[in-house]
Amino acid sequence: MQTWEAIRSRRDVRSFEDRQIADDHLDEILESGRRSPSSQNWQPWDFILVRQRDQLLQLSHVWRGAGHVAQAAAAIALIAPVPVDERQRDRLQYDLGQATMSIMLAAASLGVGSGHSSVGDQDLARTVLGLPGDKFCAYLISLGYPAGRPLTLIRRPDRRPFDEVVHRDRW
Ligand SMILES: Cc1cc2nc3c(=O)[nH]c(=O)nc-3n(C[C@H](O)[C@H](O)[C@H](O)COP(=O)(O)O)c2cc1C
């Protein structure tokens, strides 16, 4: 799938087939995250690839919106340093957003669905993932083949209208 097609096909997937993702495809998805740009090339992220069902089940309890992690074929935990101040926190969030989108588009280009989850219970995430004290789990990304509905072009995306969003030259 080409980039433009992947952009138009990606959606948040929360229900997955019971089917593994090939290792080389997982590596391609992770490599896409690693190649993401970041503020001053800081690369604040580490990625933990989780495939064990018991770990995925436990991680599905870190947030009320994390239920989809339980049945995913895999999840990528986005790990980041605990920010020292507001400025660093803001840079971090922007950088993590870039990595997330690269990961999701790489997944979509392989026909693999992905879904975001926030992380509320940091203690649980820390225990399941064995994180050191100076790191936290910023987000989880579920990965798997979408159940029932493969990724196909979304003709009418649930988004604000183009002409409302796009401004030319001035507000
Ligand atoms: C920062 C962020 C946090 C999100 N957290 C969750 C979450 O905890 N659980 C979930 O199911 N979806 C989560 N989402 C997914 C959004 O709900 C989703 O991207 C949005 O509804 C648009 O969906 P679509 O891309 O499928 O159209 C999150 C998205 C972002 C960008």
The ligand as a Gaussian input file, in Angstrom:
#p B3LYP/6-31G(d) Opt

LIG

0 1
 C       -3.413000      11.280000      22.253000
 C       -4.442000      10.246000      21.899000
 C       -4.937000       9.413000      22.870000
 C       -5.879000       8.433000      22.555000
 N       -6.305000       7.574000      23.522000
 C       -7.143000       6.571000      23.188000
 C       -7.504000       5.598000      24.140000
 O       -7.085000       5.625000      25.295000
 N       -8.322000       4.590000      23.752000
 C       -8.813000       4.509000      22.481000
 O       -9.540000       3.564000      22.183000
 N       -8.503000       5.443000      21.538000
 C       -7.658000       6.462000      21.861000
 N       -7.312000       7.398000      20.918000
 C       -7.840000       7.273000      19.550000
 C       -8.809000       8.398000      19.176000
 O       -9.998000       8.240000      19.903000
 C       -9.024000       8.334000      17.664000
 O       -7.820000       8.611000      17.017000
 C      -10.068000       9.326000      17.185000
 O      -11.320000       9.015000      17.743000
 C      -10.179000       9.300000      15.692000
 O      -10.447000       7.995000      15.291000
 P      -10.163000       7.529000      13.779000
 O       -8.737000       7.918000      13.507000
 O      -10.421000       6.048000      13.772000
 O      -11.097000       8.293000      12.910000
 C       -6.360000       8.348000      21.227000
 C       -5.846000       9.198000      20.245000
 C       -4.881000      10.120000      20.555000
 C       -4.304000      10.986000      19.455000

